Amino acid sequence: MVEIQPIRVEVEREDDGRILASVPELPGVMAYGSTQDEAVRKVKAIALQVLADMVESGDELPEPLKALFAA
């Protein structure tokens, strides 16, 4: 059985009060929001788009995400 690890989202507050959410396994995938929930929702949507582009172009998926696909 394959163990699927969750995609980690890091959240931090910027000096100007905005919330920044990022996905460390996908460099450059980050989003701002006025609340933590908003920033996390936005970064999840971006991460899914980036992953779809990676799959479509044949790029290697980050290690924690390879188990998402059995084929």
trRosetta pair geometry for C-beta under 8 A, 3 or more apart (Angstrom, degrees):
i j d omega theta_ij theta_ji phi_ij phi_ji
2 67 4.5 177 161 -151 125 114
2 70 7.7 -167 8 -99 149 83
3 67 6.7 -54 79 -148 40 173
4 67 4.8 -155 -95 104 71 123
4 68 6.5 88 -131 -80 118 61
5 64 4.2 -79 73 -155 124 104
5 67 7.4 99 11 36 73 131
6 64 7.9 -26 72 165 26 130
7 23 6.1 -10 167 -143 108 118
7 25 6.6 -112 -144 40 82 133
7 47 6.4 136 156 159 153 153
7 64 6.9 148 -95 110 57 125
7 65 6.7 33 -84 -82 101 105
8 23 7.0 134 81 -145 59 65
8 24 6.0 -15 86 31 114 106
8 25 6.8 111 41 -14 91 106
8 64 7.9 37 -6 85 93 171
9 21 5.5 0 180 -173 110 106
9 22 7.2 153 -157 75 63 32
9 23 5.9 -37 -101 -88 66 72
9 40 5.7 90 141 -132 156 90
9 43 5.9 129 -137 97 118 134
9 44 7.1 -44 -78 -67 143 82
10 21 7.0 159 81 -154 45 54
10 22 5.3 -19 60 62 95 85
10 23 7.7 167 16 -89 79 23
10 24 6.1 63 -9 -39 122 102
11 19 6.2 -6 -167 -177 100 105
11 20 7.2 157 -152 84 50 49
11 21 5.0 -17 -99 -100 79 78
11 36 5.6 44 -168 -140 152 100
11 39 6.5 119 -127 96 102 132
11 40 6.6 -37 -81 -69 124 97
12 19 7.5 161 84 -156 31 61
12 20 5.4 -17 64 61 81 97
13 17 6.9 -24 -173 -145 102 29
13 18 7.5 157 -156 84 60 36
13 19 5.8 -38 -101 -102 64 66
13 20 7.6 160 -105 17 14 79
14 17 6.8 -31 75 39 80 21
14 18 4.7 3 39 61 123 84
14 19 7.4 -152 4 -84 85 15
14 20 5.6 83 -45 -21 102 112
14 32 7.7 -20 -7 -123 137 111
18 32 4.8 -4 168 -162 130 115
18 33 7.2 141 -169 66 84 28
18 34 6.8 -63 -124 -98 70 45
18 39 8.0 123 167 -80 80 127
19 32 6.8 136 74 -158 51 59
19 33 5.1 -30 67 67 104 80
19 34 7.1 55 16 146 99 7
19 35 6.4 -10 12 143 144 13
19 36 5.1 -139 -161 -84 162 52
19 38 7.3 119 60 65 124 90
19 39 4.3 -124 106 -21 105 148
20 30 6.1 3 -175 -177 95 116
20 31 7.5 162 -151 83 55 33
20 32 5.6 -30 -96 -97 67 71
20 39 6.5 -166 -136 -154 9 143
21 30 6.6 168 88 -153 47 65
21 31 5.5 -14 59 60 94 82
21 32 7.9 168 18 -91 73 23
21 33 6.9 13 -2 9 111 111
21 36 7.5 108 -66 -157 113 62
21 39 3.9 145 -11 142 111 101
21 40 5.0 174 -110 -81 161 50
21 42 7.0 137 52 65 124 90
21 43 4.0 -127 106 -10 112 145
22 29 6.5 126 -157 92 66 64
22 30 4.0 -19 -97 -99 89 96
22 31 7.9 165 -79 17 51 56
22 43 6.5 -133 -92 -137 20 145
23 26 4.5 16 100 41 117 101
23 29 4.4 -19 43 90 108 123
23 30 7.5 -154 14 -73 66 55
23 43 6.1 165 -32 165 95 113
23 47 4.8 89 -30 -95 162 126
24 27 7.9 10 -169 -77 38 58
25 62 4.2 127 176 147 109 169
25 63 7.9 -124 -142 44 121 70
25 64 5.9 -90 -106 37 157 118
25 65 6.9 143 140 -21 147 113
26 29 4.0 21 105 4 113 135
26 47 5.7 150 36 -128 157 87
26 50 5.5 110 -169 105 140 150
26 51 7.5 -80 -92 -59 143 81
26 62 6.7 -112 -65 -22 69 139
29 43 6.4 104 150 -161 89 88
29 46 5.4 165 -155 118 91 113
29 47 5.1 83 176 -87 148 75
29 50 5.6 -95 -88 -4 124 158
30 43 6.2 -23 -145 -112 30 114
30 46 7.7 -50 44 84 16 156
31 39 5.6 167 100 -157 88 65
31 42 3.6 -156 151 112 154 115
31 43 4.2 -153 23 -65 111 73
31 45 8.0 54 -52 51 162 91
31 46 5.7 168 -50 -4 120 139
32 39 6.1 -52 -172 -111 22 102
32 42 7.5 -28 59 78 33 156
33 36 7.1 131 82 -110 124 8
33 37 7.3 -126 135 77 153 45
33 38 3.2 171 -166 100 132 97
33 39 3.2 -137 20 -54 114 68
33 40 7.5 -68 16 5 151 51
33 41 7.4 93 -87 42 153 88
33 42 5.8 173 -62 7 111 129
34 38 5.8 25 43 49 67 153
35 38 4.6 95 55 6 82 103
35 39 7.1 -152 89 -4 43 87
36 39 5.9 -59 -148 39 32 109
36 40 6.1 28 158 -17 68 110
37 40 5.9 -59 -145 39 27 109
37 41 6.2 29 157 -20 64 107
38 41 5.9 -54 -147 35 28 111
38 42 6.4 26 156 -17 63 109
39 42 5.8 -58 -149 38 29 111
39 43 6.3 21 158 -15 66 109
40 43 6.0 -56 -141 39 30 105
40 44 6.3 34 157 -22 64 106
41 44 5.9 -57 -151 33 27 112
41 45 6.7 25 154 -17 62 106
42 45 5.9 -59 -155 35 31 110
42 46 6.5 27 152 -16 66 107
43 46 5.5 -52 -145 39 37 112
43 47 6.1 42 154 -24 67 105
44 47 5.7 -53 -145 35 30 113
44 48 6.5 30 156 -18 63 105
45 48 5.9 -55 -151 35 30 110
45 49 6.6 30 152 -18 63 106
46 49 5.7 -57 -153 36 34 112
46 50 6.3 32 152 -18 68 106
47 50 5.7 -55 -147 37 32 111
47 51 6.2 32 155 -18 66 107
48 51 5.7 -52 -144 38 31 112
48 52 6.3 35 155 -21 64 105
49 52 5.7 -54 -149 35 30 112
49 53 6.5 30 152 -18 64 105
50 53 5.7 -55 -150 37 32 112
50 54 6.4 35 151 -22 65 105
51 54 5.5 -52 -147 34 33 114
51 55 6.4 33 155 -18 66 103
51 61 7.0 42 -142 -124 89 107
51 65 6.8 -127 -124 -179 124 153
52 55 5.8 -53 -148 36 31 110
52 56 6.2 30 155 -18 65 109
53 56 5.7 -57 -144 39 30 111
53 57 6.1 11 163 -5 66 113
53 59 7.9 19 118 20 72 129
54 57 6.3 -67 -142 46 24 97
54 59 4.1 -84 -154 65 79 116
54 60 7.8 -64 -179 67 114 26
54 61 6.0 117 127 -89 136 71
55 58 7.8 36 179 -69 27 27
55 59 7.7 -66 -49 49 22 79
55 61 7.2 18 -75 -67 78 113
55 69 7.7 133 -121 -48 125 155
61 65 4.6 -111 163 92 118 108
61 66 5.2 158 82 -80 114 65
61 68 7.6 -110 162 33 164 113
61 69 7.9 130 1 19 158 118
62 65 5.0 67 66 18 81 110
62 66 7.6 -133 93 -34 38 81
63 66 6.0 -36 -149 -3 33 115
64 67 7.7 -55 175 19 38 103
65 68 5.5 -19 -177 -7 68 120
66 69 7.3 -79 -177 42 45 86
